[in-house]
């Protein structure tokens, strides 16, 4: 039998192999030889007779690896859609959708951790019988009765180490025919040791109650799949409680499964704790910080139906949940839902399509929805549900602007001597507010969305700035490590002592990062307990969880960090939020810069005032008149959305169009320029030939960051009024156009619905 095999290679087609078996279901893993090496692929269909290769070119499948398909029919449909929409090879999509151990050819059978278990095989129903059997063996009787109380089985390690039963007692029960030993799979659950908090059901506000009733009706309704729902709720309005009540309907009453997506690993512990309090051990966690074994065990538990709810970051959208009834995408506006490498899918869009194919409810939640989602509610593609007020009648915190234009900047830091500067990153009014909170034993959050100590190093005599030699970006100075670091390729080098261009030793360490602010905060408030949360401090597996747990226990007075502290966190004792510099990112050459600034400020402001003590927010900015700042200060999402959508209309940026970013890269600048010019010319001709007059092509031009990891980058943009036209031109580029890599190692990337153009 000839079958089509999808392989994880960058070729947009399947491959035909001969299968020496009567039948194998689609989605089954197989091992094949490809280009002289073994590889794992997936059966995705039968090869039509007209497409069969010549006999001398036909190769056989080495081995079938699954007893049952690792990719369910429902998930295979989703992966086919991703491959078509995002113009990615199906094999690469399937590899992304599954745990890593399932696509590693070295392991024919993924490792499953087991434990030795003692299981009862007989019963002793009468007291007389027990006394007779265990007349001289009281410890055997105790072990027997413990097994009865434990559901008939227990781990031998638990019996030996925790309960004190010797190996002889265990062997005796087996010898009597009362029990048997066996090996059973163990789920490596990273949250298994965490205490489960008591479930707290808050009395729903009228808006929450209406939201739950509306979503539950949609979950019960048969027939056509429901439209996606946008749950627009101000920060602190109780969106998570709405999600929990929806899952009660779907999981408990209907017996179906659910997926809950969060944008940051840092949010997972809090989210898991809230849901475990209500749904206990039916929760499985999936995200990239887990080990391969932990991810595989969670996947197995969901695949078998043992667990019904998957919680995790972007990749959890592929969780093999049985009878999917609901998908929740929390903080749906976050750019982290977009995959940066192939397949360049957006988890929000995949969630919407997966829910549609499964007839499930899809809920997109946010206080600051993406403009695309907002626009879709305006045109009727999505249903909108609003939570306009905070739970408990709490007011949104007042926001005060601190105009940095009037602040004295002082001299920049010279030669990394922080004592030589007389400027401060904290204005007097913000510093006073911090001290007041510390005096009252309240907590403070400070946001600066830029890590490191100084963002660039410059010679004061000749003006030279130290750049990464592989990326066209300035190197950031990290004081704790005493290194200059590139945040794109992670290249690092020692900081200079003098300028290699002019020999001057007069160097300035300029720009501000979280590391520098942390040092200043520690100097100004020496009694305060300060923690920094950014990529540099959260590289260890459980670092997010540990830092936030300390905040929750009030062991931290001031939490300083980048955008990972701006969303989803709920700490009633946080009464002050300070934004050290709101303008970071505002001037980036990207059409979403204003939107991201508004979202970040609104989200971080929402961390304040969630308890009875209330809260206050200070925003330091040199652009106090910008509409993104003004609307964030007044918590005015509608005002911002209307202004930003109008600003994008002349250039037809989303939501006025569908966008694709076509990037050509290579190791030789001139070759990349020429290839970009030729590719854009070919695309223009193809658009004209195919009659796709509604497509607009802009460029080519160098990417705003024109070199990353030693590769030069040019791009051009495609704009289309709808998805079909964009799919048509994307397929033309994918299937009919070929770059000649040559010495420049040229590559072409089509990034559909990009979240950034940098």
VONUTI-26211 format. One record per residue (C-alpha): x, y, z. Coordinates in steps of 0.05 Angstrom, whole numbers, padded with zeros to 5 digits, always signed. Example, Ala and Ser with C-alpha at 12.3 -4.5 7.8 and 13.67 -1.06 7.14 Angstrom:
+00246-00090+00156+00273-00021+00143
//
This chain:
+00000+00000+00000+00027+00068-00020+00018+00124+00031+00033+00198+00035+00081+00215+00091+00090+00285+00120+00162+00296+00141+00190+00353+00183+00232+00383+00127+00226+00453+00095+00193+00426+00031+00119+00442+00020+00097+00372-00001+00087+00301+00024+00128+00240+00003+00105+00171-00021+00128+00108+00014+00108+00035+00010+00074+00009+00073+00078-00066+00085+00013-00069+00125-00060-00078+00112-00081-00010+00139-00053+00045+00182-00095+00104+00205-00078+00175+00186-00038+00210+00240+00005+00148+00256+00080+00158+00265+00127+00118+00222+00202+00114+00214+00230+00123+00144+00296+00136+00109+00301+00206+00079+00364+00234+00046+00404+00177+00076+00383+00185+00148+00326+00159+00191+00268+00206+00205+00200+00205+00239+00141+00223+00195+00066+00217+00196+00018+00179+00151-00030+00232+00123-00066+00195+00068-00065+00143+00012-00026+00159-00051-00071+00161-00112-00050+00113-00167-00034+00170-00215+00018+00199-00167+00056+00135-00152+00131+00142-00165+00170+00094-00209+00186+00028-00175+00260+00041-00173+00249+00106-00135+00199+00077-00085+00224+00065-00014+00191+00025+00041+00173+00048+00111+00222+00021+00162+00173+00014+00220+00105+00036+00245+00117+00070+00313+00046+00079+00340-00005+00028+00362-00057+00083+00355-00048+00149+00318-00009+00201+00357-00047+00255+00319-00122+00251+00327-00167+00263+00266-00190+00330+00296-00119+00354+00308-00097+00331+00239-00151+00375+00208-00125+00434+00249-00053+00421+00227-00075+00417+00154-00108+00485+00162-00045+00514+00194-00001+00486+00138-00047+00518+00085-00059+00585+00119+00011+00598+00145+00045+00568+00084+00085+00516+00124+00102+00443+00108+00052+00397+00141+00108+00355+00172+00137+00415+00208+00068+00433+00234+00057+00362+00260+00125+00362+00294+00107+00428+00328+00039+00401+00351+00069+00341+00388+00117+00331+00446+00189+00331+00424+00200+00258+00444+00149+00235+00392+00189+00263+00334+00259+00240+00355+00277+00181+00311+00327+00154+00363+00269+00134+00408+00222+00084+00376+00182+00083+00441+00184+00147+00484+00206+00136+00554+00149+00127+00603+00166+00131+00677+00137+00074+00717+00131+00056+00790+00126-00011+00825+00055-00019+00851+00021-00068+00898-00050-00084+00877-00102-00125+00915-00127-00187+00878-00172-00217+00930-00221-00193+00983-00232-00215+01055-00304-00196+01069-00315-00223+01139-00280-00204+01203-00271-00277+01221-00236-00291+01156-00187-00233+01167-00171-00256+01237-00157-00326+01213-00113-00304+01155-00074-00252+01193-00074-00285+01262+00001-00279+01269+00014-00224+01218-00015-00158+01243+00030-00116+01197+00005-00154+01137-00067-00139+01158-00051-00065+01167-00021-00063+01097-00080-00101+01067-00130-00053+01099-00089+00007+01077-00093-00018+01005-00168-00026+01012-00175+00046+01037-00130+00070+00979-00174+00043+00924-00141-00025+00920-00070-00004+00901-00010+00037+00924+00061+00049+00904+00111+00003+00937+00157+00062+00951+00099+00095+00989+00086+00032+01030+00160+00024+01046+00183+00095+01058+00121+00132+01082+00081+00078+01118+00139+00035+01143+00118-00032+01114+00179-00076+01100+00192-00113+01035+00177-00178+01072+00106-00154+01087+00095-00138+01013+00123-00205+00991+00079-00242+01041+00014-00211+01014+00035-00232+00944+00053-00303+00968-00016-00310+01001-00049-00292+00934-00080-00230+00963-00041-00180+00921+00004-00175+00861+00062-00131+00841+00064-00093+00775+00093-00032+00740+00046+00026+00726+00059+00091+00688+00072+00153+00730+00053+00223+00707+00111+00271+00719+00068+00329+00742+00109+00390+00761+00052+00418+00803+00036+00353+00839+00073+00374+00902+00039+00442+00905-00016+00450+00957-00085+00458+00927-00119+00520+00954-00191+00517+00975-00238+00537+00920-00267+00607+00931-00330+00623+00893-00342+00698+00890-00411+00724+00882-00417+00742+00809-00431+00813+00789-00491+00823+00742-00443+00831+00683-00405+00767+00702-00470+00729+00711-00495+00751+00642-00428+00731+00611-00430+00661+00643-00502+00650+00622-00488+00672+00550-00426+00628+00543-00460+00568+00575-00518+00574+00527-00470+00574+00469-00434+00513+00497-00501+00475+00502-00526+00495+00434-00521+00443+00379-00517+00454+00305-00472+00508+00276-00409+00523+00316-00416+00587+00357-00381+00650+00337-00318+00668+00377-00332+00711+00438-00290+00772+00457-00294+00781+00532-00275+00854+00541-00265+00865+00615-00228+00920+00651-00170+00898+00694-00197+00866+00758-00266+00854+00729-00264+00779+00743-00252+00748+00675-00219+00687+00706-00282+00672+00747-00322+00674+00682-00273+00624+00652-00280+00578+00712-00356+00579+00710-00355+00565+00636-00310+00504+00647-00358+00480+00702-00411+00476+00648-00366+00445+00595-00324+00397+00637-00369+00378+00696-00438+00380+00666-00424+00361+00595-00364+00315+00607-00323+00349+00553-00252+00378+00553-00223+00448+00552-00159+00487+00537-00138+00550+00573-00082+00591+00541-00040+00643+00577+00012+00687+00542+00069+00682+00591+00100+00624+00630+00102+00672+00689+00025+00671+00691+00020+00596+00691+00029+00583+00767-00026+00632+00787-00073+00607+00733-00060+00534+00749-00071+00548+00823-00139+00581+00810-00163+00525+00765-00135+00468+00808-00174+00495+00866-00238+00482+00827-00220+00423+00782-00166+00386+00821-00126+00332+00785-00164+00340+00719-00113+00395+00701-00052+00382+00657+00001+00436+00646+00037+00446+00580+00091+00497+00567+00163+00503+00544+00195+00508+00613+00176+00436+00629+00223+00378+00614+00209+00334+00554+00186+00279+00601+00138+00325+00639+00108+00350+00573+00101+00280+00546+00067+00255+00610+00018+00313+00609+00004+00298+00535-00008+00225+00551-00056+00241+00607-00096+00286+00561-00093+00237+00503-00120+00181+00546-00176+00224+00575-00148+00217+00646-00143+00293+00648-00194+00339+00616-00165+00409+00620-00100+00433+00589-00069+00498+00614-00007+00528+00583+00026+00578+00537+00022+00581+00461+00035+00507+00444-00020+00483+00490-00068+00500+00434-00048+00432+00406-00066+00393+00469-00100+00326+00452-00162+00341+00493-00219+00293+00487-00286+00320+00461-00263+00392+00463-00318+00438+00489-00283+00504+00502-00219+00542+00489-00201+00604+00529-00147+00652+00504-00131+00698+00562-00097+00765+00546-00112+00750+00473-00077+00813+00449-00007+00789+00470+00046+00783+00416+00075+00721+00450+00018+00680+00420+00054+00688+00352+00107+00636+00337+00171+00668+00312+00197+00607+00274+00164+00561+00224+00107+00547+00227+00093+00620+00242+00024+00608+00270-00015+00653+00317-00044+00612+00374-00106+00657+00379-00124+00644+00306-00110+00570+00313-00154+00568+00375-00211+00600+00337-00205+00551+00279-00197+00491+00326-00259+00511+00365-00297+00519+00300-00278+00450+00275-00295+00419+00342-00360+00457+00352-00331+00486+00416-00338+00555+00448-00277+00600+00439-00269+00658+00488-00217+00713+00476-00207+00753+00539-00172+00820+00549-00177+00889+00578-00141+00915+00516-00161+00871+00457-00122+00871+00393-00151+00919+00342-00165+00859+00296-00209+00827+00349-00243+00892+00365-00257+00904+00291-00285+00833+00284-00337+00850+00337-00354+00913+00300-00368+00876+00235-00405+00818+00268-00353+00762+00262-00346+00757+00337-00395+00765+00394-00375+00817+00446-00387+00810+00521-00366+00866+00567-00346+00870+00641-00344+00945+00650-00330+00947+00725-00283+00916+00775-00307+00862+00822-00330+00887+00890-00342+00957+00865-00268+00975+00868-00249+01035+00826-00197+01033+00772-00134+01067+00800-00122+01140+00784-00063+01150+00738-00016+01210+00744+00031+01233+00688+00102+01254+00706+00129+01296+00649+00202+01277+00639+00215+01337+00594+00221+01381+00655+00267+01333+00693+00341+01349+00697+00378+01292+00662+00447+01307+00691+00511+01278+00663+00510+01209+00632+00547+01153+00666+00621+01153+00648+00663+01090+00644+00610+01051+00683+00620+01095+00746+00549+01102+00772+00573+01151+00825+00591+01202+00773+00520+01215+00752+00471+01260+00787+00408+01241+00750+00355+01194+00776+00310+01146+00739+00256+01158+00792+00224+01226+00794+00217+01260+00862+00141+01250+00862+00148+01175+00846+00203+01165+00898+00160+01199+00951+00101+01154+00933+00144+01092+00938+00169+01112+01007+00097+01125+01031+00077+01054+01010+00138+01024+01044+00121+01061+01108+00051+01029+01106+00078+00959+01090+00045+00960+01022+00076+00933+00958+00100+00968+00895+00109+00947+00823+00157+00984+00777+00157+00972+00702+00213+00986+00653+00207+00945+00589+00282+00943+00576+00331+00896+00610+00405+00904+00624+00442+00961+00659+00459+01009+00602+00429+01000+00533+00491+01022+00495+00563+01044+00504+00590+01105+00468+00657+01140+00462+00648+01213+00483+00704+01237+00437+00689+01205+00370+00618+01181+00381+00630+01107+00366+00575+01060+00392+00592+00987+00407+00549+00942+00361+00542+00867+00355+00585+00844+00297+00531+00794+00275+00469+00838+00286+00459+00911+00269+00440+00929+00340+00477+00962+00398+00504+00917+00452+00472+00923+00521+00516+00927+00583+00497+00878+00638+00533+00901+00701+00523+00839+00744+00556+00795+00691+00606+00849+00670+00590+00834+00597+00563+00868+00535+00506+00826+00507+00467+00823+00442+00394+00811+00457+00383+00781+00388+00438+00729+00378+00462+00728+00451+00534+00742+00431+00573+00772+00489+00640+00805+00500+00678+00842+00554+00662+00917+00563+00714+00963+00533+00764+01004+00573+00781+01050+00515+00757+01065+00444+00788+01023+00390+00774+01078+00339+00807+01138+00372+00840+01109+00434+00800+01152+00482+00784+01124+00551+00726+01172+00560+00667+01124+00550+00594+01134+00568+00547+01078+00588+00480+01106+00565+00407+01086+00567+00371+01053+00624+00352+00981+00637+00320+00942+00694+00387+00925+00724+00406+00998+00732+00338+01016+00762+00344+00958+00810+00410+00985+00835+00382+01055+00844+00320+01029+00881+00365+00989+00928+00408+01050+00942+00348+01097+00954+00307+01048+00995+00358+01005+01031+00307+00974+01078+00262+00951+01021+00263+00879+00997+00271+00885+00921+00263+00832+00867+00277+00839+00792+00237+00798+00742+00262+00797+00671+00294+00747+00623+00360+00751+00660+00331+00732+00728+00280+00680+00704+00322+00632+00663+00318+00576+00715+00259+00529+00710+00217+00552+00770+00244+00623+00777+00179+00656+00755+00140+00615+00805+00189+00628+00862+00191+00704+00852+00116+00711+00848+00105+00665+00907+00149+00712+00948+00107+00771+00925+00044+00734+00946+00073+00719+01015+00092+00793+01020+00166+00776+01025+00179+00827+00970+00165+00901+00978+00183+00925+00908+00177+00882+00846+00214+00911+00786+00210+00881+00717+00196+00881+00643+00130+00867+00609+00124+00798+00642+00100+00833+00707+00049+00876+00671-00008+00826+00660-00051+00776+00696-00020+00784+00766-00070+00795+00823-00040+00819+00889-00087+00859+00934-00029+00890+00973+00000+00924+00911-00023+00996+00919+00028+01032+00874+00050+01020+00803+00105+01062+00773+00123+01063+00699+00196+01085+00697+00194+01104+00623+00130+01096+00583+00163+01115+00518+00205+01052+00510+00182+01022+00444+00138+01081+00424+00184+01104+00369+00200+01036+00340+00190+01033+00264+00131+00986+00271+00057+01001+00258+00037+00967+00324+00083+01010+00367+00028+01055+00394-00019+00997+00405+00033+00958+00445+00048+01019+00487-00025+01031+00504-00036+00957+00521+00026+00953+00565+00009+01016+00604-00064+00997+00614-00045+00926+00635+00008+00946+00685-00037+01001+00714-00088+00947+00727-00041+00912+00776-00055+00969+00826-00115+00978+00871-00141+00906+00872-00150+00907+00948-00189+00949+00998-00130+00998+01006-00139+01022+00934-00082+01042+00889-00047+01094+00848-00005+01094+00784+00051+01141+00762+00072+01142+00689+00137+01177+00672+00139+01199+00599+00168+01252+00553+00107+01244+00508+00049+01264+00553+00007+01289+00495+00009+01224+00454-00060+01194+00447-00035+01125+00470-00011+01155+00535-00073+01199+00545-00121+01141+00533-00082+01095+00580-00085+01148+00634-00161+01150+00630-00169+01074+00618-00204+01092+00552-00198+01032+00507-00253+01054+00459-00222+01122+00450-00154+01091+00434-00183+01039+00387-00222+01091+00346-00161+01137+00340-00112+01082+00323-00157+01050+00271-00165+01118+00238-00089+01128+00239-00078+01063+00202-00129+01075+00147-00085+01115+00098-00032+01061+00098-00082+01003+00099-00051+00969+00159-00092+00917+00197-00149+00914+00212-00162+00949+00145-00125+00894+00108-00091+00826+00114-00016+00832+00117+00043+00787+00099+00116+00804+00110+00161+00771+00058+00233+00769+00084+00294+00750+00043+00358+00737+00082+00429+00715+00069+00501+00723+00090+00521+00772+00033+00488+00841+00034+00491+00853-00042+00463+00785-00058+00405+00795-00009+00389+00863-00040+00389+00834-00110+00347+00773-00089+00296+00818-00054+00290+00861-00116+00281+00800-00161+00231+00767-00115+00188+00829-00109+00189+00838-00185+00168+00765-00195+00112+00773-00144+00087+00836-00180+00085+00799-00246+00050+00739-00215-00002+00783-00182-00015+00816-00249-00017+00749-00287-00066+00718-00238-00112+00779-00238-00102+00792-00164-00110+00867-00172-00132+00877-00100-00063+00858-00074-00016+00916-00058+00059+00904-00056+00104+00954-00021+00180+00950-00024+00229+00918-00023+00270+00954+00030+00319+00935+00085+00286+00909+00148+00288+00959+00205+00339+00913+00238+00375+00895+00174+00423+00842+00202+00410+00789+00255+00457+00730+00272+00502+00748+00213+00445+00746+00162+00426+00809+00122+00351+00820+00115+00307+00855+00064+00232+00851+00060+00170+00873+00023+00098+00876+00047+00036+00846+00015-00032+00876+00033-00098+00843+00014-00170+00859+00031-00184+00788+00054-00153+00721+00070-00168+00686+00004-00129+00735-00040-00070+00732+00009-00072+00656+00007-00070+00657-00068-00008+00701-00074+00025+00665-00016+00017+00598-00052+00047+00627-00115+00110+00647-00077+00111+00581-00039+00103+00533-00097+00125+00569-00160+00182+00614-00139+00251+00588-00122+00310+00625-00094+00379+00599-00113+00415+00596-00046+00486+00599-00073+00543+00623-00031+00499+00675+00002+00455+00620+00032+00392+00657+00010+00326+00641+00045+00255+00665+00036+00205+00671+00094+00131+00688+00088+00105+00714+00154+00030+00718+00150-00007+00764+00198+00058+00788+00229+00056+00820+00298+00119+00860+00285+00157+00884+00223+00225+00893+00256
//
